[in-house]
Amino acid sequence: MSYREQAIVFPCAGESLLGVVAAPAAPLTTGVLIVVGGPQYRAGSHRQFILLARALAAAGYPALRFDYRGMGDSTGAARDFTAIDDDIAAALTAFHQHCPQLERIVLWGLCDAATASLLYWERRRDAAIGGLILLNPWARSAATLARTHIKHYYLRRLKQGEFWRKLLAGRLGLSRALGELAGNWRRARQPADAVAEAELPFQQRMLRGLAAFPGPSLLILSGNDYTAKEFLEACRNDPIATAALANPGLSRIDMAAADHTFSSRALRQTVEAATLDWLRRALPGSARQCRGEM
């Protein structure tokens, strides 16, 4: 299907945000808002967001990718993923203005953009959001990072012959390695309420948002990625997370060979195909094409 791309500028809290709309010639009534994680801009790593938006538009789904305040070509002070609710809201408004046939919008986010999408839903409960696509959500805390290192780094290292050869040859500082392991062990055993206050709230809010979201959602996790592993660590033995992962509207795809940003062409195309397949299955009503012009 043919499509056109149009750069747009729209307001947000006194600043100007720049985005690019990929508009199909015969658009569907579901659009995808690509929320960008930081620090990067609307192109994405390896041009991932450009290619994704074009693949969506070629399949009939309008897509908008944009720079939030302080990033790329948007004005304003830099901010982190916990403070972009207004940016997402402004992008949703602009998306509806440029694609008025839209009946629902899906938020698509990788890493802290996935977390930002969950935080936006948890705080705003925006009825315009018809679905969530979340890739390797960011849920880091001192405890989850420590547990992830113990489980996926130290245990793996102990199974490697190279580690033991370096140790026996005196090329590996044993006391330093043991000190690091002990420090991670202490942090991993910290109860949730012992972790720094600044690190707790967003993890709890994002999981509460995922558990409460009434629409369909898709979770894609990379097997070769500490961020994905930390997300699963954050979910262990947490009743809110258990409810979130048990949400009947949640679909999950584990890509064992994938890295954090799905950096190869094959991995990016797998993500594009999974996104399109989920949109068609989870939101079948979006298959109805709008007769109007974009």
Summary of the structure (lengths in Angstrom):
residues: 294
radius of gyration: 20.7
end to end distance: 14.1
largest distance: 72.6
contacts: 991
relative contact order: 0.15
helix: 48%
strand: 20%
